[in-house]
Amino acid sequence: MPKIKTRRGTAKRFKITGSGKVLRKRAYLRHQLSAKTRKQKRHLRHSALVAATDARAIKRLIPYL
């Protein structure tokens, strides 16, 4: 059985936790930041978990992480 290639774009965007859950970065922190509150920007800095329905597909794209 040959090795599976890792999708590099996916590997840069997601991390797998020790328990096997998938972490992602939050959106809406790129531009128009003056319109967002300090609290909103602070909460956007933290990672979020990917929904369980999407996690399975993402794990297939990054098999060795």
mmCIF file of the N, C-alpha and C atoms, coordinates in Angstrom:
data_MODEL
# 
_entry.id   MODEL 
# 
loop_
_atom_site.group_PDB 
_atom_site.id 
_atom_site.type_symbol 
_atom_site.label_atom_id 
_atom_site.label_alt_id 
_atom_site.label_comp_id 
_atom_site.label_asym_id 
_atom_site.label_entity_id 
_atom_site.label_seq_id 
_atom_site.pdbx_PDB_ins_code 
_atom_site.Cartn_x 
_atom_site.Cartn_y 
_atom_site.Cartn_z 
_atom_site.occupancy 
_atom_site.B_iso_or_equiv 
_atom_site.pdbx_formal_charge 
_atom_site.auth_seq_id 
_atom_site.auth_comp_id 
_atom_site.auth_asym_id 
_atom_site.auth_atom_id 
_atom_site.pdbx_PDB_model_num 
ATOM 1   N N  . MET A 1 1  ? 0.848   -1.189 0.000  1.00 0.00 ? 1  MET A N  1 
ATOM 2   C CA . MET A 1 1  ? 0.000   0.000  0.000  1.00 0.00 ? 1  MET A CA 1 
ATOM 3   C C  . MET A 1 1  ? 0.886   1.243  0.000  1.00 0.00 ? 1  MET A C  1 
ATOM 4   N N  . PRO A 1 2  ? 0.762   2.127  -0.988 1.00 0.00 ? 2  PRO A N  1 
ATOM 5   C CA . PRO A 1 2  ? 1.613   3.321  -1.009 1.00 0.00 ? 2  PRO A CA 1 
ATOM 6   C C  . PRO A 1 2  ? 1.175   4.339  0.050  1.00 0.00 ? 2  PRO A C  1 
ATOM 7   N N  . LYS A 1 3  ? 2.109   5.202  0.373  1.00 0.00 ? 3  LYS A N  1 
ATOM 8   C CA . LYS A 1 3  ? 1.790   6.267  1.321  1.00 0.00 ? 3  LYS A CA 1 
ATOM 9   C C  . LYS A 1 3  ? 0.830   7.268  0.681  1.00 0.00 ? 3  LYS A C  1 
ATOM 10  N N  . ILE A 1 4  ? 0.038   7.939  1.531  1.00 0.00 ? 4  ILE A N  1 
ATOM 11  C CA . ILE A 1 4  ? -0.909  8.944  1.047  1.00 0.00 ? 4  ILE A CA 1 
ATOM 12  C C  . ILE A 1 4  ? -0.249  10.309 1.146  1.00 0.00 ? 4  ILE A C  1 
ATOM 13  N N  . LYS A 1 5  ? -0.385  11.119 0.107  1.00 0.00 ? 5  LYS A N  1 
ATOM 14  C CA . LYS A 1 5  ? 0.178   12.467 0.159  1.00 0.00 ? 5  LYS A CA 1 
ATOM 15  C C  . LYS A 1 5  ? -0.689  13.363 1.035  1.00 0.00 ? 5  LYS A C  1 
ATOM 16  N N  . THR A 1 6  ? -0.024  14.206 1.818  1.00 0.00 ? 6  THR A N  1 
ATOM 17  C CA . THR A 1 6  ? -0.718  15.182 2.652  1.00 0.00 ? 6  THR A CA 1 
ATOM 18  C C  . THR A 1 6  ? -1.074  16.393 1.801  1.00 0.00 ? 6  THR A C  1 
ATOM 19  N N  . ARG A 1 7  ? -2.300  16.889 1.938  1.00 0.00 ? 7  ARG A N  1 
ATOM 20  C CA . ARG A 1 7  ? -2.686  18.136 1.274  1.00 0.00 ? 7  ARG A CA 1 
ATOM 21  C C  . ARG A 1 7  ? -2.065  19.281 2.054  1.00 0.00 ? 7  ARG A C  1 
ATOM 22  N N  . ARG A 1 8  ? -1.067  19.925 1.480  1.00 0.00 ? 8  ARG A N  1 
ATOM 23  C CA . ARG A 1 8  ? -0.277  20.918 2.210  1.00 0.00 ? 8  ARG A CA 1 
ATOM 24  C C  . ARG A 1 8  ? -1.109  22.130 2.637  1.00 0.00 ? 8  ARG A C  1 
ATOM 25  N N  . GLY A 1 9  ? -2.054  22.548 1.806  1.00 0.00 ? 9  GLY A N  1 
ATOM 26  C CA . GLY A 1 9  ? -2.903  23.680 2.168  1.00 0.00 ? 9  GLY A CA 1 
ATOM 27  C C  . GLY A 1 9  ? -3.734  23.389 3.404  1.00 0.00 ? 9  GLY A C  1 
ATOM 28  N N  . THR A 1 10 ? -4.219  22.156 3.495  1.00 0.00 ? 10 THR A N  1 
ATOM 29  C CA . THR A 1 10 ? -4.997  21.743 4.659  1.00 0.00 ? 10 THR A CA 1 
ATOM 30  C C  . THR A 1 10 ? -4.110  21.638 5.883  1.00 0.00 ? 10 THR A C  1 
ATOM 31  N N  . ALA A 1 11 ? -2.902  21.130 5.718  1.00 0.00 ? 11 ALA A N  1 
ATOM 32  C CA . ALA A 1 11 ? -1.985  20.963 6.840  1.00 0.00 ? 11 ALA A CA 1 
ATOM 33  C C  . ALA A 1 11 ? -1.601  22.307 7.468  1.00 0.00 ? 11 ALA A C  1 
ATOM 34  N N  . LYS A 1 12 ? -1.570  23.356 6.649  1.00 0.00 ? 12 LYS A N  1 
ATOM 35  C CA . LYS A 1 12 ? -1.222  24.681 7.160  1.00 0.00 ? 12 LYS A CA 1 
ATOM 36  C C  . LYS A 1 12 ? -2.390  25.342 7.885  1.00 0.00 ? 12 LYS A C  1 
ATOM 37  N N  . ARG A 1 13 ? -3.608  24.935 7.577  1.00 0.00 ? 13 ARG A N  1 
ATOM 38  C CA . ARG A 1 13 ? -4.796  25.589 8.133  1.00 0.00 ? 13 ARG A CA 1 
ATOM 39  C C  . ARG A 1 13 ? -5.374  24.902 9.358  1.00 0.00 ? 13 ARG A C  1 
ATOM 40  N N  . PHE A 1 14 ? -5.088  23.624 9.554  1.00 0.00 ? 14 PHE A N  1 
ATOM 41  C CA . PHE A 1 14 ? -5.700  22.863 10.636 1.00 0.00 ? 14 PHE A CA 1 
ATOM 42  C C  . PHE A 1 14 ? -4.650  22.155 11.484 1.00 0.00 ? 14 PHE A C  1 
ATOM 43  N N  . LYS A 1 15 ? -4.991  21.919 12.756 1.00 0.00 ? 15 LYS A N  1 
ATOM 44  C CA . LYS A 1 15 ? -4.142  21.151 13.665 1.00 0.00 ? 15 LYS A CA 1 
ATOM 45  C C  . LYS A 1 15 ? -5.002  20.056 14.294 1.00 0.00 ? 15 LYS A C  1 
ATOM 46  N N  . ILE A 1 16 ? -4.393  18.918 14.584 1.00 0.00 ? 16 ILE A N  1 
ATOM 47  C CA . ILE A 1 16 ? -5.084  17.824 15.252 1.00 0.00 ? 16 ILE A CA 1 
ATOM 48  C C  . ILE A 1 16 ? -4.667  17.817 16.720 1.00 0.00 ? 16 ILE A C  1 
ATOM 49  N N  . THR A 1 17 ? -5.641  17.769 17.626 1.00 0.00 ? 17 THR A N  1 
ATOM 50  C CA . THR A 1 17 ? -5.334  17.744 19.061 1.00 0.00 ? 17 THR A CA 1 
ATOM 51  C C  . THR A 1 17 ? -4.932  16.326 19.466 1.00 0.00 ? 17 THR A C  1 
ATOM 52  N N  . GLY A 1 18 ? -4.485  16.180 20.690 1.00 0.00 ? 18 GLY A N  1 
ATOM 53  C CA . GLY A 1 18 ? -4.089  14.870 21.197 1.00 0.00 ? 18 GLY A CA 1 
ATOM 54  C C  . GLY A 1 18 ? -5.235  13.885 21.228 1.00 0.00 ? 18 GLY A C  1 
ATOM 55  N N  . SER A 1 19 ? -6.444  14.378 21.448 1.00 0.00 ? 19 SER A N  1 
ATOM 56  C CA . SER A 1 19 ? -7.619  13.498 21.504 1.00 0.00 ? 19 SER A CA 1 
ATOM 57  C C  . SER A 1 19 ? -8.223  13.247 20.121 1.00 0.00 ? 19 SER A C  1 
ATOM 58  N N  . GLY A 1 20 ? -7.632  13.852 19.077 1.00 0.00 ? 20 GLY A N  1 
ATOM 59  C CA . GLY A 1 20 ? -8.083  13.587 17.719 1.00 0.00 ? 20 GLY A CA 1 
ATOM 60  C C  . GLY A 1 20 ? -9.067  14.598 17.154 1.00 0.00 ? 20 GLY A C  1 
ATOM 61  N N  . LYS A 1 21 ? -9.341  15.677 17.881 1.00 0.00 ? 21 LYS A N  1 
ATOM 62  C CA . LYS A 1 21 ? -10.235 16.709 17.372 1.00 0.00 ? 21 LYS A CA 1 
ATOM 63  C C  . LYS A 1 21 ? -9.454  17.641 16.450 1.00 0.00 ? 21 LYS A C  1 
ATOM 64  N N  . VAL A 1 22 ? -10.164 18.374 15.594 1.00 0.00 ? 22 VAL A N  1 
ATOM 65  C CA . VAL A 1 22 ? -9.517  19.244 14.610 1.00 0.00 ? 22 VAL A CA 1 
ATOM 66  C C  . VAL A 1 22 ? -9.728  20.699 15.009 1.00 0.00 ? 22 VAL A C  1 
ATOM 67  N N  . LEU A 1 23 ? -8.626  21.467 15.057 1.00 0.00 ? 23 LEU A N  1 
ATOM 68  C CA . LEU A 1 23 ? -8.687  22.881 15.391 1.00 0.00 ? 23 LEU A CA 1 
ATOM 69  C C  . LEU A 1 23 ? -8.558  23.719 14.131 1.00 0.00 ? 23 LEU A C  1 
ATOM 70  N N  . ARG A 1 24 ? -9.244  24.858 14.122 1.00 0.00 ? 24 ARG A N  1 
ATOM 71  C CA . ARG A 1 24 ? -9.173  25.794 13.007 1.00 0.00 ? 24 ARG A CA 1 
ATOM 72  C C  . ARG A 1 24 ? -9.031  27.207 13.560 1.00 0.00 ? 24 ARG A C  1 
ATOM 73  N N  . LYS A 1 25 ? -8.581  28.120 12.711 1.00 0.00 ? 25 LYS A N  1 
ATOM 74  C CA . LYS A 1 25 ? -8.500  29.527 13.093 1.00 0.00 ? 25 LYS A CA 1 
ATOM 75  C C  . LYS A 1 25 ? -9.832  30.181 12.758 1.00 0.00 ? 25 LYS A C  1 
ATOM 76  N N  . ARG A 1 26 ? -10.208 31.190 13.511 1.00 0.00 ? 26 ARG A N  1 
ATOM 77  C CA . ARG A 1 26 ? -11.484 31.872 13.269 1.00 0.00 ? 26 ARG A CA 1 
ATOM 78  C C  . ARG A 1 26 ? -11.346 32.883 12.125 1.00 0.00 ? 26 ARG A C  1 
ATOM 79  N N  . ALA A 1 27 ? -12.437 33.124 11.451 1.00 0.00 ? 27 ALA A N  1 
ATOM 80  C CA . ALA A 1 27 ? -12.476 34.080 10.339 1.00 0.00 ? 27 ALA A CA 1 
ATOM 81  C C  . ALA A 1 27 ? -12.767 35.490 10.860 1.00 0.00 ? 27 ALA A C  1 
ATOM 82  N N  . TYR A 1 28 ? -12.805 36.463 9.962  1.00 0.00 ? 28 TYR A N  1 
ATOM 83  C CA . TYR A 1 28 ? -13.181 37.859 10.235 1.00 0.00 ? 28 TYR A CA 1 
ATOM 84  C C  . TYR A 1 28 ? -12.131 38.651 10.995 1.00 0.00 ? 28 TYR A C  1 
ATOM 85  N N  . LEU A 1 29 ? -10.862 38.310 10.855 1.00 0.00 ? 29 LEU A N  1 
ATOM 86  C CA . LEU A 1 29 ? -9.827  39.072 11.562 1.00 0.00 ? 29 LEU A CA 1 
ATOM 87  C C  . LEU A 1 29 ? -8.782  39.606 10.575 1.00 0.00 ? 29 LEU A C  1 
ATOM 88  N N  . ARG A 1 30 ? -9.176  39.821 9.321  1.00 0.00 ? 30 ARG A N  1 
ATOM 89  C CA . ARG A 1 30 ? -8.228  40.253 8.296  1.00 0.00 ? 30 ARG A CA 1 
ATOM 90  C C  . ARG A 1 30 ? -8.317  41.743 7.965  1.00 0.00 ? 30 ARG A C  1 
ATOM 91  N N  . HIS A 1 31 ? -9.524  42.276 7.835  1.00 0.00 ? 31 HIS A N  1 
ATOM 92  C CA . HIS A 1 31 ? -9.653  43.685 7.461  1.00 0.00 ? 31 HIS A CA 1 
ATOM 93  C C  . HIS A 1 31 ? -10.916 44.257 8.079  1.00 0.00 ? 31 HIS A C  1 
ATOM 94  N N  . GLN A 1 32 ? -11.070 45.560 7.970  1.00 0.00 ? 32 GLN A N  1 
ATOM 95  C CA . GLN A 1 32 ? -12.166 46.304 8.593  1.00 0.00 ? 32 GLN A CA 1 
ATOM 96  C C  . GLN A 1 32 ? -12.201 46.078 10.101 1.00 0.00 ? 32 GLN A C  1 
ATOM 97  N N  . LEU A 1 33 ? -11.027 46.082 10.702 1.00 0.00 ? 33 LEU A N  1 
ATOM 98  C CA . LEU A 1 33 ? -10.936 45.794 12.134 1.00 0.00 ? 33 LEU A CA 1 
ATOM 99  C C  . LEU A 1 33 ? -11.379 46.968 12.994 1.00 0.00 ? 33 LEU A C  1 
ATOM 100 N N  . SER A 1 34 ? -11.368 48.176 12.429 1.00 0.00 ? 34 SER A N  1 
ATOM 101 C CA . SER A 1 34 ? -11.793 49.336 13.212 1.00 0.00 ? 34 SER A CA 1 
ATOM 102 C C  . SER A 1 34 ? -13.299 49.300 13.483 1.00 0.00 ? 34 SER A C  1 
ATOM 103 N N  . ALA A 1 35 ? -14.036 48.562 12.672 1.00 0.00 ? 35 ALA A N  1 
ATOM 104 C CA . ALA A 1 35 ? -15.482 48.445 12.866 1.00 0.00 ? 35 ALA A CA 1 
ATOM 105 C C  . ALA A 1 35 ? -15.839 47.401 13.920 1.00 0.00 ? 35 ALA A C  1 
ATOM 106 N N  . LYS A 1 36 ? -14.887 46.558 14.284 1.00 0.00 ? 36 LYS A N  1 
ATOM 107 C CA . LYS A 1 36 ? -15.151 45.499 15.255 1.00 0.00 ? 36 LYS A CA 1 
ATOM 108 C C  . LYS A 1 36 ? -14.728 45.947 16.646 1.00 0.00 ? 36 LYS A C  1 
ATOM 109 N N  . THR A 1 37 ? -15.415 45.464 17.652 1.00 0.00 ? 37 THR A N  1 
ATOM 110 C CA . THR A 1 37 ? -15.108 45.846 19.024 1.00 0.00 ? 37 THR A CA 1 
ATOM 111 C C  . THR A 1 37 ? -13.841 45.145 19.497 1.00 0.00 ? 37 THR A C  1 
ATOM 112 N N  . ARG A 1 38 ? -13.251 45.670 20.538 1.00 0.00 ? 38 ARG A N  1 
ATOM 113 C CA . ARG A 1 38 ? -12.052 45.080 21.123 1.00 0.00 ? 38 ARG A CA 1 
ATOM 114 C C  . ARG A 1 38 ? -12.337 43.662 21.608 1.00 0.00 ? 38 ARG A C  1 
ATOM 115 N N  . LYS A 1 39 ? -13.485 43.478 22.221 1.00 0.00 ? 39 LYS A N  1 
ATOM 116 C CA . LYS A 1 39 ? -13.886 42.160 22.723 1.00 0.00 ? 39 LYS A CA 1 
ATOM 117 C C  . LYS A 1 39 ? -14.033 41.156 21.581 1.00 0.00 ? 39 LYS A C  1 
ATOM 118 N N  . GLN A 1 40 ? -14.652 41.598 20.481 1.00 0.00 ? 40 GLN A N  1 
ATOM 119 C CA . GLN A 1 40 ? -14.852 40.725 19.327 1.00 0.00 ? 40 GLN A CA 1 
ATOM 120 C C  . GLN A 1 40 ? -13.509 40.268 18.756 1.00 0.00 ? 40 GLN A C  1 
ATOM 121 N N  . LYS A 1 41 ? -12.567 41.220 18.613 1.00 0.00 ? 41 LYS A N  1 
ATOM 122 C CA . LYS A 1 41 ? -11.246 40.884 18.062 1.00 0.00 ? 41 LYS A CA 1 
ATOM 123 C C  . LYS A 1 41 ? -10.474 39.965 19.004 1.00 0.00 ? 41 LYS A C  1 
ATOM 124 N N  . ARG A 1 42 ? -10.633 40.166 20.293 1.00 0.00 ? 42 ARG A N  1 
ATOM 125 C CA . ARG A 1 42 ? -9.955  39.324 21.283 1.00 0.00 ? 42 ARG A CA 1 
ATOM 126 C C  . ARG A 1 42 ? -10.460 37.885 21.199 1.00 0.00 ? 42 ARG A C  1 
ATOM 127 N N  . HIS A 1 43 ? -11.764 37.705 21.039 1.00 0.00 ? 43 HIS A N  1 
ATOM 128 C CA . HIS A 1 43 ? -12.321 36.358 20.948 1.00 0.00 ? 43 HIS A CA 1 
ATOM 129 C C  . HIS A 1 43 ? -11.942 35.681 19.628 1.00 0.00 ? 43 HIS A C  1 
ATOM 130 N N  . LEU A 1 44 ? -11.772 36.459 18.579 1.00 0.00 ? 44 LEU A N  1 
ATOM 131 C CA . LEU A 1 44 ? -11.407 35.891 17.282 1.00 0.00 ? 44 LEU A CA 1 
ATOM 132 C C  . LEU A 1 44 ? -9.972  35.368 17.248 1.00 0.00 ? 44 LEU A C  1 
ATOM 133 N N  . ARG A 1 45 ? -9.140  35.806 18.200 1.00 0.00 ? 45 ARG A N  1 
ATOM 134 C CA . ARG A 1 45 ? -7.745  35.339 18.225 1.00 0.00 ? 45 ARG A CA 1 
ATOM 135 C C  . ARG A 1 45 ? -7.626  33.869 18.607 1.00 0.00 ? 45 ARG A C  1 
ATOM 136 N N  . HIS A 1 46 ? -8.610  33.338 19.298 1.00 0.00 ? 46 HIS A N  1 
ATOM 137 C CA . HIS A 1 46 ? -8.522  31.965 19.790 1.00 0.00 ? 46 HIS A CA 1 
ATOM 138 C C  . HIS A 1 46 ? -8.984  30.958 18.738 1.00 0.00 ? 46 HIS A C  1 
ATOM 139 N N  . SER A 1 47 ? -8.440  29.755 18.831 1.00 0.00 ? 47 SER A N  1 
ATOM 140 C CA . SER A 1 47 ? -8.810  28.689 17.908 1.00 0.00 ? 47 SER A CA 1 
ATOM 141 C C  . SER A 1 47 ? -10.200 28.169 18.225 1.00 0.00 ? 47 SER A C  1 
ATOM 142 N N  . ALA A 1 48 ? -10.803 27.505 17.240 1.00 0.00 ? 48 ALA A N  1 
ATOM 143 C CA . ALA A 1 48 ? -12.116 26.894 17.411 1.00 0.00 ? 48 ALA A CA 1 
ATOM 144 C C  . ALA A 1 48 ? -12.046 25.453 16.924 1.00 0.00 ? 48 ALA A C  1 
ATOM 145 N N  . LEU A 1 49 ? -12.955 24.632 17.416 1.00 0.00 ? 49 LEU A N  1 
ATOM 146 C CA . LEU A 1 49 ? -13.028 23.251 16.964 1.00 0.00 ? 49 LEU A CA 1 
ATOM 147 C C  . LEU A 1 49 ? -13.839 23.180 15.674 1.00 0.00 ? 49 LEU A C  1 
ATOM 148 N N  . VAL A 1 50 ? -13.425 22.301 14.789 1.00 0.00 ? 50 VAL A N  1 
ATOM 149 C CA . VAL A 1 50 ? -14.166 22.050 13.562 1.00 0.00 ? 50 VAL A CA 1 
ATOM 150 C C  . VAL A 1 50 ? -15.351 21.155 13.914 1.00 0.00 ? 50 VAL A C  1 
ATOM 151 N N  . ALA A 1 51 ? -16.483 21.348 13.259 1.00 0.00 ? 51 ALA A N  1 
ATOM 152 C CA . ALA A 1 51 ? -17.660 20.513 13.494 1.00 0.00 ? 51 ALA A CA 1 
ATOM 153 C C  . ALA A 1 51 ? -17.321 19.054 13.205 1.00 0.00 ? 51 ALA A C  1 
ATOM 154 N N  . ALA A 1 52 ? -17.916 18.154 13.960 1.00 0.00 ? 52 ALA A N  1 
ATOM 155 C CA . ALA A 1 52 ? -17.618 16.721 13.835 1.00 0.00 ? 52 ALA A CA 1 
ATOM 156 C C  . ALA A 1 52 ? -17.910 16.198 12.431 1.00 0.00 ? 52 ALA A C  1 
ATOM 157 N N  . THR A 1 53 ? -18.913 16.764 11.770 1.00 0.00 ? 53 THR A N  1 
ATOM 158 C CA . THR A 1 53 ? -19.259 16.308 10.422 1.00 0.00 ? 53 THR A CA 1 
ATOM 159 C C  . THR A 1 53 ? -18.171 16.643 9.409  1.00 0.00 ? 53 THR A C  1 
ATOM 160 N N  . ASP A 1 54 ? -17.463 17.767 9.626  1.00 0.00 ? 54 ASP A N  1 
ATOM 161 C CA . ASP A 1 54 ? -16.391 18.172 8.711  1.00 0.00 ? 54 ASP A CA 1 
ATOM 162 C C  . ASP A 1 54 ? -15.044 17.571 9.101  1.00 0.00 ? 54 ASP A C  1 
ATOM 163 N N  . ALA A 1 55 ? -14.884 17.220 10.367 1.00 0.00 ? 55 ALA A N  1 
ATOM 164 C CA . ALA A 1 55 ? -13.591 16.762 10.874 1.00 0.00 ? 55 ALA A CA 1 
ATOM 165 C C  . ALA A 1 55 ? -13.115 15.498 10.154 1.00 0.00 ? 55 ALA A C  1 
ATOM 166 N N  . ARG A 1 56 ? -14.030 14.604 9.855  1.00 0.00 ? 56 ARG A N  1 
ATOM 167 C CA . ARG A 1 56 ? -13.654 13.347 9.205  1.00 0.00 ? 56 ARG A CA 1 
ATOM 168 C C  . ARG A 1 56 ? -13.031 13.601 7.829  1.00 0.00 ? 56 ARG A C  1 
ATOM 169 N N  . ALA A 1 57 ? -13.603 14.506 7.075  1.00 0.00 ? 57 ALA A N  1 
ATOM 170 C CA . ALA A 1 57 ? -13.082 14.830 5.740  1.00 0.00 ? 57 ALA A CA 1 
ATOM 171 C C  . ALA A 1 57 ? -11.713 15.496 5.836  1.00 0.00 ? 57 ALA A C  1 
ATOM 172 N N  . ILE A 1 58 ? -11.533 16.365 6.829  1.00 0.00 ? 58 ILE A N  1 
ATOM 173 C CA . ILE A 1 58 ? -10.256 17.061 7.005  1.00 0.00 ? 58 ILE A CA 1 
ATOM 174 C C  . ILE A 1 58 ? -9.165  16.075 7.418  1.00 0.00 ? 58 ILE A C  1 
ATOM 175 N N  . LYS A 1 59 ? -9.503  15.135 8.284  1.00 0.00 ? 59 LYS A N  1 
ATOM 176 C CA . LYS A 1 59 ? -8.511  14.143 8.724  1.00 0.00 ? 59 LYS A CA 1 
ATOM 177 C C  . LYS A 1 59 ? -8.017  13.282 7.566  1.00 0.00 ? 59 LYS A C  1 
ATOM 178 N N  . ARG A 1 60 ? -8.871  13.050 6.581  1.00 0.00 ? 60 ARG A N  1 
ATOM 179 C CA . ARG A 1 60 ? -8.451  12.286 5.404  1.00 0.00 ? 60 ARG A CA 1 
ATOM 180 C C  . ARG A 1 60 ? -7.418  13.050 4.586  1.00 0.00 ? 60 ARG A C  1 
ATOM 181 N N  . LEU A 1 61 ? -7.509  14.377 4.594  1.00 0.00 ? 61 LEU A N  1 
ATOM 182 C CA . LEU A 1 61 ? -6.596  15.199 3.809  1.00 0.00 ? 61 LEU A CA 1 
ATOM 183 C C  . LEU A 1 61 ? -5.225  15.332 4.476  1.00 0.00 ? 61 LEU A C  1 
ATOM 184 N N  . ILE A 1 62 ? -5.186  15.148 5.818  1.00 0.00 ? 62 ILE A N  1 
ATOM 185 C CA . ILE A 1 62 ? -3.907  15.237 6.550  1.00 0.00 ? 62 ILE A CA 1 
ATOM 186 C C  . ILE A 1 62 ? -3.703  13.959 7.356  1.00 0.00 ? 62 ILE A C  1 
ATOM 187 N N  . PRO A 1 63 ? -3.399  12.858 6.673  1.00 0.00 ? 63 PRO A N  1 
ATOM 188 C CA . PRO A 1 63 ? -3.373  11.555 7.341  1.00 0.00 ? 63 PRO A CA 1 
ATOM 189 C C  . PRO A 1 63 ? -2.275  11.351 8.373  1.00 0.00 ? 63 PRO A C  1 
ATOM 190 N N  . TYR A 1 64 ? -1.148  12.065 8.270  1.00 0.00 ? 64 TYR A N  1 
ATOM 191 C CA . TYR A 1 64 ? -0.028  11.769 9.154  1.00 0.00 ? 64 TYR A CA 1 
ATOM 192 C C  . TYR A 1 64 ? 0.229   12.841 10.199 1.00 0.00 ? 64 TYR A C  1 
ATOM 193 N N  . LEU A 1 65 ? -0.698  13.788 10.398 1.00 0.00 ? 65 LEU A N  1 
ATOM 194 C CA . LEU A 1 65 ? -0.501  14.825 11.405 1.00 0.00 ? 65 LEU A CA 1 
ATOM 195 C C  . LEU A 1 65 ? -1.170  14.456 12.707 1.00 0.00 ? 65 LEU A C  1 
# 
